[in-house]
């Protein structure tokens, strides 16, 4: 059986859906003390630290 190539539309949909899943995984709220605790090196954690500094300076 030969390998079939996806049409351009299907390749795009595959990529978009993969990126959406990745975005949702990164953006979901993590419960305090849950096993899926955000790592300290995560970009989201770094962003939150920067935002907290900016808010502190604004006050």
Backbone atoms as SQL, in Angstrom:
CREATE TABLE atoms (id INTEGER PRIMARY KEY, chain TEXT, resi INTEGER, resn TEXT, atom TEXT, x REAL, y REAL, z REAL);
INSERT INTO atoms VALUES
  (1, 'A', 1, 'UNK', 'N', 0.848, -1.180, 0.000),
  (2, 'A', 1, 'UNK', 'CA', 0.000, 0.000, 0.000),
  (3, 'A', 1, 'UNK', 'C', 0.895, 1.244, 0.000),
  (4, 'A', 2, 'UNK', 'N', 0.637, 2.150, -0.889),
  (5, 'A', 2, 'UNK', 'CA', 1.480, 3.333, -1.023),
  (6, 'A', 2, 'UNK', 'C', 1.179, 4.384, 0.031),
  (7, 'A', 3, 'UNK', 'N', 2.140, 5.245, 0.248),
  (8, 'A', 3, 'UNK', 'CA', 1.961, 6.345, 1.196),
  (9, 'A', 3, 'UNK', 'C', 1.198, 7.459, 0.491),
  (10, 'A', 4, 'UNK', 'N', 0.143, 7.931, 1.140),
  (11, 'A', 4, 'UNK', 'CA', -0.644, 9.003, 0.530),
  (12, 'A', 4, 'UNK', 'C', -0.242, 10.328, 1.144),
  (13, 'A', 5, 'UNK', 'N', -0.187, 11.351, 0.323),
  (14, 'A', 5, 'UNK', 'CA', 0.143, 12.685, 0.821),
  (15, 'A', 5, 'UNK', 'C', -1.142, 13.427, 1.131),
  (16, 'A', 6, 'UNK', 'N', -1.096, 14.207, 2.189),
  (17, 'A', 6, 'UNK', 'CA', -2.257, 15.016, 2.527),
  (18, 'A', 6, 'UNK', 'C', -2.338, 16.195, 1.566),
  (19, 'A', 7, 'UNK', 'N', -3.558, 16.565, 1.239),
  (20, 'A', 7, 'UNK', 'CA', -3.736, 17.763, 0.429),
  (21, 'A', 7, 'UNK', 'C', -3.371, 18.977, 1.281),
  (22, 'A', 8, 'UNK', 'N', -3.122, 20.087, 0.612),
  (23, 'A', 8, 'UNK', 'CA', -2.647, 21.281, 1.316),
  (24, 'A', 8, 'UNK', 'C', -3.598, 21.694, 2.437),
  (25, 'A', 9, 'UNK', 'N', -4.898, 21.649, 2.164),
  (26, 'A', 9, 'UNK', 'CA', -5.899, 22.037, 3.168),
  (27, 'A', 9, 'UNK', 'C', -5.794, 21.139, 4.399),
  (28, 'A', 10, 'UNK', 'N', -5.636, 19.836, 4.174),
  (29, 'A', 10, 'UNK', 'CA', -5.559, 18.896, 5.286),
  (30, 'A', 10, 'UNK', 'C', -4.262, 19.060, 6.071),
  (31, 'A', 11, 'UNK', 'N', -3.176, 19.354, 5.362),
  (32, 'A', 11, 'UNK', 'CA', -1.906, 19.596, 6.062),
  (33, 'A', 11, 'UNK', 'C', -2.028, 20.821, 6.958),
  (34, 'A', 12, 'UNK', 'N', -2.694, 21.865, 6.434),
  (35, 'A', 12, 'UNK', 'CA', -2.892, 23.096, 7.212),
  (36, 'A', 12, 'UNK', 'C', -3.749, 22.808, 8.443),
  (37, 'A', 13, 'UNK', 'N', -4.832, 22.064, 8.258),
  (38, 'A', 13, 'UNK', 'CA', -5.715, 21.743, 9.378),
  (39, 'A', 13, 'UNK', 'C', -4.976, 20.950, 10.448),
  (40, 'A', 14, 'UNK', 'N', -4.135, 20.019, 10.011),
  (41, 'A', 14, 'UNK', 'CA', -3.373, 19.203, 10.950),
  (42, 'A', 14, 'UNK', 'C', -2.452, 20.087, 11.793),
  (43, 'A', 15, 'UNK', 'N', -1.779, 21.023, 11.120),
  (44, 'A', 15, 'UNK', 'CA', -0.855, 21.913, 11.817),
  (45, 'A', 15, 'UNK', 'C', -1.606, 22.842, 12.766),
  (46, 'A', 16, 'UNK', 'N', -2.701, 23.415, 12.287),
  (47, 'A', 16, 'UNK', 'CA', -3.478, 24.351, 13.106),
  (48, 'A', 16, 'UNK', 'C', -4.022, 23.638, 14.328),
  (49, 'A', 17, 'UNK', 'N', -4.560, 22.446, 14.170),
  (50, 'A', 17, 'UNK', 'CA', -5.133, 21.743, 15.315),
  (51, 'A', 17, 'UNK', 'C', -4.053, 21.374, 16.321),
  (52, 'A', 18, 'UNK', 'N', -2.855, 21.033, 15.831),
  (53, 'A', 18, 'UNK', 'CA', -1.752, 20.697, 16.743),
  (54, 'A', 18, 'UNK', 'C', -1.354, 21.929, 17.552),
  (55, 'A', 19, 'UNK', 'N', -1.294, 23.085, 16.888),
  (56, 'A', 19, 'UNK', 'CA', -0.931, 24.315, 17.578),
  (57, 'A', 19, 'UNK', 'C', -2.011, 24.741, 18.567),
  (58, 'A', 20, 'UNK', 'N', -3.267, 24.516, 18.218),
  (59, 'A', 20, 'UNK', 'CA', -4.357, 24.861, 19.135),
  (60, 'A', 20, 'UNK', 'C', -4.271, 24.032, 20.407),
  (61, 'A', 21, 'UNK', 'N', -3.993, 22.743, 20.251),
  (62, 'A', 21, 'UNK', 'CA', -3.876, 21.869, 21.416),
  (63, 'A', 21, 'UNK', 'C', -2.718, 22.332, 22.292),
  (64, 'A', 22, 'UNK', 'N', -1.599, 22.673, 21.657),
  (65, 'A', 22, 'UNK', 'CA', -0.428, 23.142, 22.398),
  (66, 'A', 22, 'UNK', 'C', -0.775, 24.428, 23.161),
  (67, 'A', 23, 'UNK', 'N', -1.478, 25.341, 22.498),
  (68, 'A', 23, 'UNK', 'CA', -1.867, 26.605, 23.130),
  (69, 'A', 23, 'UNK', 'C', -2.776, 26.355, 24.331),
  (70, 'A', 24, 'UNK', 'N', -3.731, 25.443, 24.171),
  (71, 'A', 24, 'UNK', 'CA', -4.659, 25.169, 25.261),
  (72, 'A', 24, 'UNK', 'C', -3.945, 24.518, 26.442),
  (73, 'A', 25, 'UNK', 'N', -2.978, 23.654, 26.141),
  (74, 'A', 25, 'UNK', 'CA', -2.223, 23.016, 27.221),
  (75, 'A', 25, 'UNK', 'C', -1.440, 24.057, 28.010),
  (76, 'A', 26, 'UNK', 'N', -0.841, 25.023, 27.313),
  (77, 'A', 26, 'UNK', 'CA', -0.046, 26.044, 27.981),
  (78, 'A', 26, 'UNK', 'C', -0.923, 27.016, 28.763),
  (79, 'A', 27, 'UNK', 'N', -2.116, 27.294, 28.248),
  (80, 'A', 27, 'UNK', 'CA', -2.936, 28.347, 28.817),
  (81, 'A', 27, 'UNK', 'C', -3.899, 27.919, 29.886),
  (82, 'A', 28, 'UNK', 'N', -4.024, 26.627, 30.134),
  (83, 'A', 28, 'UNK', 'CA', -5.036, 26.205, 31.116),
  (84, 'A', 28, 'UNK', 'C', -4.599, 26.581, 32.529),
  (85, 'A', 29, 'UNK', 'N', -5.572, 26.778, 33.376),
  (86, 'A', 29, 'UNK', 'CA', -5.287, 27.145, 34.765),
  (87, 'A', 29, 'UNK', 'C', -4.809, 25.908, 35.514),
  (88, 'A', 30, 'UNK', 'N', -3.713, 26.066, 36.243),
  (89, 'A', 30, 'UNK', 'CA', -3.184, 24.958, 37.031),
  (90, 'A', 30, 'UNK', 'C', -3.607, 25.142, 38.483),
  (91, 'A', 31, 'UNK', 'N', -4.077, 24.072, 39.075),
  (92, 'A', 31, 'UNK', 'CA', -4.520, 24.159, 40.459),
  (93, 'A', 31, 'UNK', 'C', -3.305, 24.167, 41.376),
  (94, 'A', 32, 'UNK', 'N', -3.430, 24.867, 42.492),
  (95, 'A', 32, 'UNK', 'CA', -2.340, 24.933, 43.459),
  (96, 'A', 32, 'UNK', 'C', -2.132, 23.542, 44.046),
  (97, 'A', 33, 'UNK', 'N', -0.896, 23.098, 44.037),
  (98, 'A', 33, 'UNK', 'CA', -0.583, 21.798, 44.612),
  (99, 'A', 33, 'UNK', 'C', -0.907, 20.629, 43.701),
  (100, 'A', 34, 'UNK', 'N', -1.308, 20.890, 42.471),
  (101, 'A', 34, 'UNK', 'CA', -1.618, 19.780, 41.579),
  (102, 'A', 34, 'UNK', 'C', -0.332, 19.165, 41.057),
  (103, 'A', 35, 'UNK', 'N', -0.418, 17.961, 40.550),
  (104, 'A', 35, 'UNK', 'CA', 0.763, 17.254, 40.053),
  (105, 'A', 35, 'UNK', 'C', 1.312, 17.901, 38.792),
  (106, 'A', 36, 'UNK', 'N', 0.484, 18.690, 38.133),
  (107, 'A', 36, 'UNK', 'CA', 0.920, 19.311, 36.887),
  (108, 'A', 36, 'UNK', 'C', 1.413, 20.734, 37.142),
  (109, 'A', 37, 'UNK', 'N', 2.168, 20.895, 38.230),
  (110, 'A', 37, 'UNK', 'CA', 2.667, 22.225, 38.597),
  (111, 'A', 37, 'UNK', 'C', 3.572, 22.769, 37.504),
  (112, 'A', 38, 'UNK', 'N', 3.420, 24.057, 37.217),
  (113, 'A', 38, 'UNK', 'CA', 4.212, 24.711, 36.167),
  (114, 'A', 38, 'UNK', 'C', 5.669, 24.762, 36.602),
  (115, 'A', 39, 'UNK', 'N', 6.577, 24.405, 35.703),
  (116, 'A', 39, 'UNK', 'CA', 7.996, 24.431, 36.041),
  (117, 'A', 39, 'UNK', 'C', 8.485, 25.873, 36.121),
  (118, 'A', 40, 'UNK', 'N', 9.545, 26.090, 36.890),
  (119, 'A', 40, 'UNK', 'CA', 10.064, 27.442, 37.105),
  (120, 'A', 40, 'UNK', 'C', 10.673, 28.010, 35.837),
  (121, 'A', 41, 'UNK', 'N', 11.087, 27.142, 34.911),
  (122, 'A', 41, 'UNK', 'CA', 11.705, 27.603, 33.675),
  (123, 'A', 41, 'UNK', 'C', 10.686, 27.889, 32.578),
  (124, 'A', 42, 'UNK', 'N', 9.408, 27.669, 32.869),
  (125, 'A', 42, 'UNK', 'CA', 8.357, 27.857, 31.882),
  (126, 'A', 42, 'UNK', 'C', 8.244, 29.321, 31.466),
  (127, 'A', 43, 'UNK', 'N', 7.954, 29.538, 30.200),
  (128, 'A', 43, 'UNK', 'CA', 7.811, 30.904, 29.690),
  (129, 'A', 43, 'UNK', 'C', 6.653, 31.621, 30.367),
  (130, 'A', 44, 'UNK', 'N', 5.593, 30.901, 30.697),
  (131, 'A', 44, 'UNK', 'CA', 4.431, 31.504, 31.348),
  (132, 'A', 44, 'UNK', 'C', 4.826, 32.050, 32.717),
  (133, 'A', 45, 'UNK', 'N', 5.625, 31.290, 33.458),
  (134, 'A', 45, 'UNK', 'CA', 6.074, 31.732, 34.779),
  (135, 'A', 45, 'UNK', 'C', 6.928, 32.988, 34.645),
  (136, 'A', 46, 'UNK', 'N', 7.833, 32.985, 33.656),
  (137, 'A', 46, 'UNK', 'CA', 8.689, 34.153, 33.422),
  (138, 'A', 46, 'UNK', 'C', 7.845, 35.377, 33.067),
  (139, 'A', 47, 'UNK', 'N', 6.852, 35.187, 32.209),
  (140, 'A', 47, 'UNK', 'CA', 5.973, 36.293, 31.821),
  (141, 'A', 47, 'UNK', 'C', 5.233, 36.853, 33.028),
  (142, 'A', 48, 'UNK', 'N', 4.742, 35.962, 33.888),
  (143, 'A', 48, 'UNK', 'CA', 4.010, 36.414, 35.069),
  (144, 'A', 48, 'UNK', 'C', 4.899, 37.211, 36.005),
  (145, 'A', 49, 'UNK', 'N', 6.175, 36.814, 36.125),
  (146, 'A', 49, 'UNK', 'CA', 7.107, 37.550, 36.977),
  (147, 'A', 49, 'UNK', 'C', 7.319, 38.964, 36.441),
  (148, 'A', 50, 'UNK', 'N', 7.501, 39.069, 35.133),
  (149, 'A', 50, 'UNK', 'CA', 7.702, 40.379, 34.511),
  (150, 'A', 50, 'UNK', 'C', 6.468, 41.258, 34.710),
  (151, 'A', 51, 'UNK', 'N', 5.297, 40.686, 34.510),
  (152, 'A', 51, 'UNK', 'CA', 4.053, 41.451, 34.700),
  (153, 'A', 51, 'UNK', 'C', 3.908, 41.907, 36.153),
  (154, 'A', 52, 'UNK', 'N', 4.290, 41.061, 37.094),
  (155, 'A', 52, 'UNK', 'CA', 4.200, 41.425, 38.504),
  (156, 'A', 52, 'UNK', 'C', 5.128, 42.590, 38.822),
  (157, 'A', 53, 'UNK', 'N', 6.330, 42.585, 38.242),
  (158, 'A', 53, 'UNK', 'CA', 7.276, 43.699, 38.455),
  (159, 'A', 53, 'UNK', 'C', 6.719, 44.995, 37.902),
  (160, 'A', 54, 'UNK', 'N', 6.136, 44.934, 36.703),
  (161, 'A', 54, 'UNK', 'CA', 5.579, 46.123, 36.075),
  (162, 'A', 54, 'UNK', 'C', 4.434, 46.688, 36.912),
  (163, 'A', 55, 'UNK', 'N', 3.589, 45.806, 37.425),
  (164, 'A', 55, 'UNK', 'CA', 2.466, 46.246, 38.268),
  (165, 'A', 55, 'UNK', 'C', 2.981, 46.896, 39.537),
  (166, 'A', 56, 'UNK', 'N', 4.040, 46.326, 40.125),
  (167, 'A', 56, 'UNK', 'CA', 4.604, 46.880, 41.361),
  (168, 'A', 56, 'UNK', 'C', 5.176, 48.275, 41.117),
  (169, 'A', 57, 'UNK', 'N', 5.811, 48.464, 39.973),
  (170, 'A', 57, 'UNK', 'CA', 6.385, 49.766, 39.653),
  (171, 'A', 57, 'UNK', 'C', 5.295, 50.803, 39.381),
  (172, 'A', 58, 'UNK', 'N', 4.176, 50.364, 38.826),
  (173, 'A', 58, 'UNK', 'CA', 3.094, 51.281, 38.496),
  (174, 'A', 58, 'UNK', 'C', 2.405, 51.830, 39.747),
  (175, 'A', 59, 'UNK', 'N', 2.508, 51.108, 40.863),
  (176, 'A', 59, 'UNK', 'CA', 1.821, 51.536, 42.095),
  (177, 'A', 59, 'UNK', 'C', 2.595, 52.591, 42.830);
